[in-house]
Amino acid sequence: MLDRNASGDAIEVTVRRLSTIMRELGHGAIDLLKMDIEGAEYEVVADLLECGVDVRQLLVEFHHRCRKSGLPGRSVPSTT
């Protein structure tokens, strides 16, 4: 995954799926998941749904300014 640091330069970071980490640790469910991931919220929520991760409560800080459209087939109202 590519990210941008404070100066705007792209940096490459390694990411792992939550479902992978849960499987490796032997966890079957998450009681509370809080996400503040600066623009990748829609992709992560879609992946959680696709992988069938059992999240009991989900708290998400959405950054609509970072994305022009939402989940596939849906759009997010413009904030500009």
N, CA, C and O atoms as a GROMACS GRO file, in nm:
protein
  320
    1MET      N    1   0.085  -0.116   0.000
    1MET     CA    2   0.000   0.000   0.000
    1MET      C    3   0.089   0.123   0.000
    1MET      O    4   0.192   0.125   0.068
    2LEU      N    5   0.051   0.225  -0.076
    2LEU     CA    6   0.125   0.350  -0.077
    2LEU      C    7   0.054   0.453   0.009
    2LEU      O    8  -0.068   0.461   0.010
    3ASP      N    9   0.132   0.529   0.080
    3ASP     CA   10   0.079   0.634   0.166
    3ASP      C   11   0.164   0.758   0.140
    3ASP      O   12   0.268   0.751   0.075
    4ARG      N   13   0.119   0.870   0.190
    4ARG     CA   14   0.194   0.994   0.177
    4ARG      C   15   0.231   1.044   0.315
    4ARG      O   16   0.147   1.047   0.405
    5ASN      N   17   0.358   1.084   0.331
    5ASN     CA   18   0.398   1.139   0.460
    5ASN      C   19   0.368   1.288   0.463
    5ASN      O   20   0.309   1.340   0.368
    6ALA      N   21   0.407   1.358   0.568
    6ALA     CA   22   0.373   1.499   0.586
    6ALA      C   23   0.424   1.587   0.473
    6ALA      O   24   0.363   1.690   0.442
    7SER      N   25   0.534   1.550   0.411
    7SER     CA   26   0.589   1.631   0.302
    7SER      C   27   0.524   1.598   0.167
    7SER      O   28   0.556   1.662   0.067
    8GLY      N   29   0.434   1.500   0.164
    8GLY     CA   30   0.366   1.463   0.040
    8GLY      C   31   0.437   1.356  -0.039
    8GLY      O   32   0.388   1.314  -0.144
    9ASP      N   33   0.552   1.310   0.010
    9ASP     CA   34   0.624   1.203  -0.058
    9ASP      C   35   0.553   1.070  -0.036
    9ASP      O   36   0.501   1.044   0.073
   10ALA      N   37   0.550   0.985  -0.139
   10ALA     CA   38   0.488   0.854  -0.126
   10ALA      C   39   0.581   0.762  -0.047
   10ALA      O   40   0.703   0.762  -0.068
   11ILE      N   41   0.522   0.685   0.043
   11ILE     CA   42   0.597   0.583   0.116
   11ILE      C   43   0.522   0.452   0.101
   11ILE      O   44   0.399   0.450   0.096
   12GLU      N   45   0.595   0.343   0.095
   12GLU     CA   46   0.534   0.212   0.081
   12GLU      C   47   0.527   0.147   0.219
   12GLU      O   48   0.625   0.144   0.293
   13VAL      N   49   0.409   0.094   0.252
   13VAL     CA   50   0.390   0.028   0.381
   13VAL      C   51   0.332  -0.111   0.358
   13VAL      O   52   0.257  -0.133   0.262
   14THR      N   53   0.368  -0.203   0.444
   14THR     CA   54   0.315  -0.338   0.437
   14THR      C   55   0.186  -0.345   0.517
   14THR      O   56   0.180  -0.295   0.629
   15VAL      N   57   0.084  -0.406   0.460
   15VAL     CA   58  -0.044  -0.422   0.529
   15VAL      C   59  -0.080  -0.569   0.533
   15VAL      O   60  -0.035  -0.648   0.450
   16ARG      N   61  -0.162  -0.604   0.632
   16ARG     CA   62  -0.212  -0.741   0.644
   16ARG      C   63  -0.361  -0.734   0.670
   16ARG      O   64  -0.409  -0.644   0.739
   17ARG      N   65  -0.433  -0.829   0.616
   17ARG     CA   66  -0.577  -0.835   0.639
   17ARG      C   67  -0.606  -0.870   0.784
   17ARG      O   68  -0.537  -0.952   0.845
   18LEU      N   69  -0.709  -0.807   0.837
   18LEU     CA   70  -0.750  -0.836   0.973
   18LEU      C   71  -0.790  -0.983   0.986
   18LEU      O   72  -0.761  -1.046   1.088
   19SER      N   73  -0.855  -1.037   0.885
   19SER     CA   74  -0.895  -1.178   0.889
   19SER      C   75  -0.773  -1.270   0.900
   19SER      O   76  -0.780  -1.374   0.965
   20THR      N   77  -0.663  -1.232   0.837
   20THR     CA   78  -0.538  -1.311   0.845
   20THR      C   79  -0.482  -1.308   0.986
   20THR      O   80  -0.445  -1.412   1.041
   21ILE      N   81  -0.476  -1.188   1.044
   21ILE     CA   82  -0.423  -1.174   1.180
   21ILE      C   83  -0.511  -1.250   1.279
   21ILE      O   84  -0.459  -1.317   1.369
   22MET      N   85  -0.642  -1.241   1.263
   22MET     CA   86  -0.734  -1.312   1.352
   22MET      C   87  -0.712  -1.463   1.342
   22MET      O   88  -0.708  -1.533   1.443
   23ARG      N   89  -0.698  -1.513   1.220
   23ARG     CA   90  -0.677  -1.657   1.200
   23ARG      C   91  -0.545  -1.700   1.266
   23ARG      O   92  -0.541  -1.803   1.333
   24GLU      N   93  -0.439  -1.622   1.247
   24GLU     CA   94  -0.310  -1.657   1.305
   24GLU      C   95  -0.313  -1.658   1.458
   24GLU      O   96  -0.243  -1.738   1.521
   25LEU      N   97  -0.395  -1.572   1.517
   25LEU     CA   98  -0.404  -1.562   1.663
   25LEU      C   99  -0.514  -1.649   1.723
   25LEU      O  100  -0.527  -1.659   1.845
   26GLY      N  101  -0.593  -1.712   1.635
   26GLY     CA  102  -0.699  -1.801   1.683
   26GLY      C  103  -0.823  -1.728   1.733
   26GLY      O  104  -0.896  -1.782   1.817
   27HIS      N  105  -0.848  -1.608   1.684
   27HIS     CA  106  -0.965  -1.531   1.725
   27HIS      C  107  -1.080  -1.553   1.626
   27HIS      O  108  -1.058  -1.555   1.504
   28GLY      N  109  -1.201  -1.568   1.677
   28GLY     CA  110  -1.316  -1.589   1.591
   28GLY      C  111  -1.404  -1.468   1.574
   28GLY      O  112  -1.486  -1.462   1.482
   29ALA      N  113  -1.389  -1.369   1.664
   29ALA     CA  114  -1.474  -1.250   1.659
   29ALA      C  115  -1.402  -1.132   1.723
   29ALA      O  116  -1.306  -1.148   1.798
   30ILE      N  117  -1.451  -1.013   1.689
   30ILE     CA  118  -1.400  -0.889   1.748
   30ILE      C  119  -1.518  -0.821   1.816
   30ILE      O  120  -1.620  -0.796   1.753
   31ASP      N  121  -1.503  -0.792   1.943
   31ASP     CA  122  -1.612  -0.725   2.016
   31ASP      C  123  -1.627  -0.581   1.974
   31ASP      O  124  -1.739  -0.534   1.954
   32LEU      N  125  -1.516  -0.508   1.959
   32LEU     CA  126  -1.519  -0.366   1.922
   32LEU      C  127  -1.401  -0.337   1.831
   32LEU      O  128  -1.287  -0.364   1.868
   33LEU      N  129  -1.429  -0.282   1.714
   33LEU     CA  130  -1.324  -0.242   1.620
   33LEU      C  131  -1.339  -0.095   1.590
   33LEU      O  132  -1.443  -0.052   1.540
   34LYS      N  133  -1.236  -0.016   1.620
   34LYS     CA  134  -1.235   0.127   1.592
   34LYS      C  135  -1.133   0.152   1.482
   34LYS      O  136  -1.019   0.109   1.491
   35MET      N  137  -1.176   0.222   1.377
   35MET     CA  138  -1.087   0.249   1.265
   35MET      C  139  -1.079   0.399   1.239
   35MET      O  140  -1.181   0.467   1.231
   36ASP      N  141  -0.957   0.449   1.225
   36ASP     CA  142  -0.929   0.585   1.181
   36ASP      C  143  -0.810   0.570   1.088
   36ASP      O  144  -0.695   0.585   1.129
   37ILE      N  145  -0.839   0.541   0.960
   37ILE     CA  146  -0.732   0.501   0.869
   37ILE      C  147  -0.716   0.593   0.749
   37ILE      O  148  -0.664   0.554   0.645
   38GLU      N  149  -0.761   0.717   0.765
   38GLU     CA  150  -0.729   0.826   0.672
   38GLU      C  151  -0.753   0.795   0.525
   38GLU      O  152  -0.663   0.812   0.442
   39GLY      N  153  -0.873   0.751   0.492
   39GLY     CA  154  -0.910   0.740   0.351
   39GLY      C  155  -0.930   0.600   0.297
   39GLY      O  156  -0.983   0.585   0.187
   40ALA      N  157  -0.889   0.496   0.370
   40ALA     CA  158  -0.905   0.359   0.321
   40ALA      C  159  -1.023   0.288   0.387
   40ALA      O  160  -1.034   0.166   0.381
   41GLU      N  161  -1.112   0.365   0.450
   41GLU     CA  162  -1.221   0.307   0.527
   41GLU      C  163  -1.312   0.219   0.442
   41GLU      O  164  -1.346   0.108   0.483
   42TYR      N  165  -1.350   0.267   0.325
   42TYR     CA  166  -1.443   0.192   0.241
   42TYR      C  167  -1.385   0.058   0.197
   42TYR      O  168  -1.454  -0.043   0.197
   43GLU      N  169  -1.258   0.058   0.159
   43GLU     CA  170  -1.194  -0.066   0.116
   43GLU      C  171  -1.187  -0.166   0.231
   43GLU      O  172  -1.210  -0.285   0.212
   44VAL      N  173  -1.155  -0.118   0.351
   44VAL     CA  174  -1.143  -0.207   0.466
   44VAL      C  175  -1.280  -0.262   0.506
   44VAL      O  176  -1.292  -0.381   0.534
   45VAL      N  177  -1.383  -0.178   0.510
   45VAL     CA  178  -1.517  -0.226   0.544
   45VAL      C  179  -1.562  -0.329   0.441
   45VAL      O  180  -1.619  -0.432   0.477
   46ALA      N  181  -1.539  -0.302   0.313
   46ALA     CA  182  -1.577  -0.398   0.208
   46ALA      C  183  -1.502  -0.530   0.227
   46ALA      O  184  -1.561  -0.637   0.210
   47ASP      N  185  -1.374  -0.525   0.263
   47ASP     CA  186  -1.296  -0.647   0.285
   47ASP      C  187  -1.346  -0.723   0.407
   47ASP      O  188  -1.353  -0.846   0.405
   48LEU      N  189  -1.381  -0.651   0.514
   48LEU     CA  190  -1.436  -0.717   0.633
   48LEU      C  191  -1.564  -0.794   0.597
   48LEU      O  192  -1.583  -0.907   0.641
   49LEU      N  193  -1.650  -0.732   0.518
   49LEU     CA  194  -1.774  -0.797   0.476
   49LEU      C  195  -1.746  -0.917   0.386
   49LEU      O  196  -1.806  -1.023   0.402
   50GLU      N  197  -1.653  -0.899   0.291
   50GLU     CA  198  -1.620  -1.006   0.197
   50GLU      C  199  -1.560  -1.127   0.269
   50GLU      O  200  -1.590  -1.241   0.234
   51CYS      N  201  -1.475  -1.102   0.368
   51CYS     CA  202  -1.407  -1.210   0.441
   51CYS      C  203  -1.493  -1.269   0.552
   51CYS      O  204  -1.457  -1.371   0.611
   52GLY      N  205  -1.606  -1.205   0.581
   52GLY     CA  206  -1.695  -1.256   0.685
   52GLY      C  207  -1.643  -1.238   0.826
   52GLY      O  208  -1.675  -1.318   0.914
   53VAL      N  209  -1.564  -1.134   0.850
   53VAL     CA  210  -1.511  -1.108   0.984
   53VAL      C  211  -1.628  -1.073   1.076
   53VAL      O  212  -1.709  -0.986   1.044
   54ASP      N  213  -1.634  -1.140   1.190
   54ASP     CA  214  -1.742  -1.119   1.288
   54ASP      C  215  -1.704  -1.002   1.378
   54ASP      O  216  -1.631  -1.018   1.475
   55VAL      N  217  -1.755  -0.882   1.343
   55VAL     CA  218  -1.731  -0.762   1.423
   55VAL      C  219  -1.862  -0.726   1.490
   55VAL      O  220  -1.962  -0.703   1.423
   56ARG      N  221  -1.863  -0.722   1.621
   56ARG     CA  222  -1.986  -0.698   1.696
   56ARG      C  223  -2.022  -0.550   1.701
   56ARG      O  224  -2.139  -0.514   1.691
   57GLN      N  225  -1.922  -0.463   1.717
   57GLN     CA  226  -1.943  -0.318   1.712
   57GLN      C  227  -1.831  -0.258   1.628
   57GLN      O  228  -1.714  -0.293   1.644
   58LEU      N  229  -1.868  -0.167   1.538
   58LEU     CA  230  -1.772  -0.104   1.448
   58LEU      C  231  -1.783   0.047   1.459
   58LEU      O  232  -1.890   0.104   1.437
   59LEU      N  233  -1.673   0.111   1.492
   59LEU     CA  234  -1.665   0.257   1.498
   59LEU      C  235  -1.569   0.302   1.390
   59LEU      O  236  -1.453   0.260   1.388
   60VAL      N  237  -1.617   0.388   1.299
   60VAL     CA  238  -1.534   0.429   1.186
   60VAL      C  239  -1.536   0.581   1.174
   60VAL      O  240  -1.642   0.643   1.177
   61GLU      N  241  -1.419   0.640   1.161
   61GLU     CA  242  -1.408   0.781   1.128
   61GLU      C  243  -1.383   0.788   0.978
   61GLU      O  244  -1.273   0.758   0.930
   62PHE      N  245  -1.486   0.829   0.903
   62PHE     CA  246  -1.475   0.835   0.758
   62PHE      C  247  -1.412   0.966   0.715
   62PHE      O  248  -1.440   1.072   0.772
   63HIS      N  249  -1.326   0.959   0.615
   63HIS     CA  250  -1.260   1.075   0.559
   63HIS      C  251  -1.305   1.089   0.414
   63HIS      O  252  -1.235   1.047   0.322
   64HIS      N  253  -1.423   1.149   0.395
   64HIS     CA  254  -1.480   1.161   0.261
   64HIS      C  255  -1.394   1.246   0.170
   64HIS      O  256  -1.398   1.228   0.048
   65ARG      N  257  -1.317   1.337   0.224
   65ARG     CA  258  -1.232   1.421   0.140
   65ARG      C  259  -1.123   1.341   0.070
   65ARG      O  260  -1.065   1.386  -0.029
   66CYS      N  261  -1.097   1.220   0.121
   66CYS     CA  262  -0.990   1.137   0.065
   66CYS      C  263  -1.041   1.044  -0.045
   66CYS      O  264  -0.962   0.976  -0.110
   67ARG      N  265  -1.173   1.041  -0.067
   67ARG     CA  266  -1.230   0.944  -0.161
   67ARG      C  267  -1.349   1.006  -0.232
   67ARG      O  268  -1.432   1.072  -0.171
   68LYS      N  269  -1.356   0.983  -0.362
   68LYS     CA  270  -1.465   1.040  -0.440
   68LYS      C  271  -1.587   0.950  -0.444
   68LYS      O  272  -1.698   0.999  -0.465
   69SER      N  273  -1.571   0.820  -0.423
   69SER     CA  274  -1.687   0.731  -0.424
   69SER      C  275  -1.676   0.633  -0.309
   69SER      O  276  -1.569   0.610  -0.254
   70GLY      N  277  -1.791   0.576  -0.274
   70GLY     CA  278  -1.797   0.486  -0.159
   70GLY      C  279  -1.779   0.342  -0.200
   70GLY      O  280  -1.700   0.309  -0.288
   71LEU      N  281  -1.855   0.256  -0.134
   71LEU     CA  282  -1.850   0.114  -0.165
   71LEU      C  283  -1.895   0.094  -0.309
   71LEU      O  284  -1.967   0.178  -0.363
   72PRO      N  285  -1.854  -0.016  -0.371
   72PRO     CA  286  -1.892  -0.040  -0.511
   72PRO      C  287  -2.041  -0.021  -0.532
   72PRO      O  288  -2.123  -0.076  -0.459
   73GLY      N  289  -2.075   0.058  -0.633
   73GLY     CA  290  -2.214   0.082  -0.666
   73GLY      C  291  -2.279   0.194  -0.586
   73GLY      O  292  -2.397   0.223  -0.606
   74ARG      N  293  -2.204   0.256  -0.496
   74ARG     CA  294  -2.257   0.365  -0.414
   74ARG      C  295  -2.168   0.486  -0.428
   74ARG      O  296  -2.050   0.474  -0.459
   75SER      N  297  -2.223   0.603  -0.404
   75SER     CA  298  -2.143   0.723  -0.408
   75SER      C  299  -2.155   0.798  -0.278
   75SER      O  300  -2.255   0.787  -0.206
   76VAL      N  301  -2.053   0.874  -0.248
   76VAL     CA  302  -2.050   0.956  -0.126
   76VAL      C  303  -2.073   1.099  -0.167
   76VAL      O  304  -2.009   1.146  -0.262
   77PRO      N  305  -2.161   1.171  -0.099
   77PRO     CA  306  -2.184   1.312  -0.134
   77PRO      C  307  -2.054   1.392  -0.128
   77PRO      O  308  -1.972   1.371  -0.039
   78SER      N  309  -2.039   1.482  -0.221
   78SER     CA  310  -1.922   1.567  -0.225
   78SER      C  311  -1.922   1.661  -0.105
   78SER      O  312  -2.027   1.712  -0.067
   79THR      N  313  -1.805   1.683  -0.045
   79THR     CA  314  -1.793   1.776   0.067
   79THR      C  315  -1.731   1.906   0.024
   79THR      O  316  -1.703   1.993   0.107
   80THR      N  317  -1.708   1.923  -0.105
   80THR     CA  318  -1.646   2.047  -0.153
   80THR      C  319  -1.749   2.142  -0.207
   80THR      O  320  -1.714   2.252  -0.251
   0.00000   0.00000   0.00000
